[in-house]
Amino acid sequence: MPVPLHLLGSMGWKMERPSYLIDDFMGAFPNWNVTHFDCDLDEASFVIRSNRKLFHVYVRAEDLANWPEKAEFLRLIEEAPEDNDAEEDLYTLISDACIAMLRAHHSLSIDPRQFSLQQFYVPETLYFELVEDAGSLTYLPWIKDRPDPVGLIPQIHLSNIPESSEIPHVAASITRILPTCGSDVNDVLSDTPGSVLVAGDTTCYHFKAEQDHASFLREFKILQQIKHSRLHQKYRLPSIYGLVHYTNEPHKILGVLMECIYHQGTLADYIGTGRITRSLRQTWDSQILNTVLALHRHGIIWGDVKPDNVLVDNMENMWLVDFGGGFNPAYVDEDLVETVEGDLQGVSRIMGK
């Protein structure tokens, strides 16, 4: 019977394209995440992260001749690009074969309590194809005939990052990934890293990987502006600590470290729940607006204004995060993106929720 599939909510502070987590309840086996999915009319490709390994998996309709679920496979890959439910159903459809593949290449030699960003982002990479054999779906080693998907491994050259010498640079191998609160310690082997420790430092840092050059550079510049103007000391804003580079390759940057914000969730988690009292609403509206106005006085545009980018800390105060750009048309009109007017429009619409 196919293994149940559970949709993950967020990755770090920013809501990204959904990542799917599959739990094997039938045995002692770490979770696995589908971190990349692509499909065409008659084939699909997946990248699965599990147990410090990256599995590239390809499925072609021509290899599924006598598989009873072939028609369902073709239907799902047609619908999946526009339908998260169809994508989830597709993963469930192939889960038995994938779990067999992962079991065969599972290693118990890794201590998740000592798992570093270097180990996570420089994984052993394996290639397989799923094929029909005697009416069932199985896996075979695959000799790839195409390049890997772009953007799987974060990397931006140090020379592209202005004023990078002003903050510490940390080798990825001296970090230790921390599990998400409430999760199993083994989940660090497959889940996108969020919180880390650095050797010789007891401070917990929030790690954000480079996923898009322009977005990363915009956020880095603004974090530096916040640091220089000391806005983070007066307002609830993220504080940059340093850059993380690949070990023995100091010119290859994989992400940024910020001080952790201990929070209960985002404002989006509260809207519509009845948990926001009138007094709390007034306090939050004031905190958000005053912080945005302070940013504007220092020439900083928030940009991607939406409730998902407002954290509610453990004292029920508002923190503005995510300065990488982008926009949600429900909060900011496209012609006002990354302008003072757009920020104020977004704040007004947040307040109206």
Phi, psi and omega in degrees: 000135181301147180282140180299153182242139181234129181278128177279153182272292186228163180236104186073217181274336190258136176283115181254185171304135186305141172251141186251131183250125180245127180257131174266099183281352187271353182196170179284095186213129182297157176295160174226144182246134168275110186260348177209139179219136176213152179207161176232194182296326186226019178205161178217151176229144182227149168240121184247132177251127179201134171055045179068014178241153175244122182250118173267123186235128179241141178227123179243138181301327182294342179265008186242030191313309186252018178281123183301337184263013183301314181298321178293321176302312181296321179295316184291321180289339175285323184270334189302321182302335182246002188219108181297327179295320178294322178296317178297317179297325179296316179296321177296322181299323184260003190297323181299314180294321180294319180295321176299319179297314182292323177300318183293340182238028180274140179234137178257012187272000185260130176269107183297340180285348179239023186277126187255166175297327177298315180294323182291316187266356172237069187274162166293133184243129182235153184234131180219160170234147176262129183224161176273135176218117181054038176085357180244159178270129178223182183236153176221151173301146183233131173270109190294146180236024180206159179289159176294153176302144180286142173090005180292320182250116182295137179191128172221140184286138182304325182296342180273355185254109182289147176057031183286344182283353184278350183231161180298150173245129187242130176288136184300333184285344180260014174262161174225122182285134178260141178290151175295144181307126178089355181263168178285144182300331180289346181294340180296341181285346182228334183281148177300127183298142176234308181246140181219159167251154176245137182307134179081006184223128181270359181286137174273130180244148172271127179257133176233118183283150172290125178238338179209127186304309184297317180295317180297315182293323177297313182293319180299315180300316182290321177299323176293319177298318178298319180294313183296321182275355180060027178298328182292345179277339182251330182239161182275090183224153180295148180243120182287141176250309184188181177254150176249129179241158177294140182299134182068008176223069187296346179273352180256107184265132179252348178174187184235149175252135175231159175296140180291143172250111182281114189224163180268347184151197179252167176301327179300329179290338184266328185300131177082004182264348183081008183270352184263108177285166179299318179297316180295321178300316180296318179297314182295317179302316180295316180297315181296310183297314181297323179292317179296317179297322177296318176301315182297323179297338179255016175074024183250129175257127178298303174100277186273073185280118177190159183300333179295339182258022173238116180269145175255110185282181186290349175257012180062043172251157184267134174238131176268130181225172176070095180246026183275002180091188185094176179199158174243117185298344176289342183239328181226128177293147186301323182285355179247009183299134177058044173231163175301317180298321179295318177301313183292324176297315180297317179297317179300319180288326174297316181296333181280353182283000000 
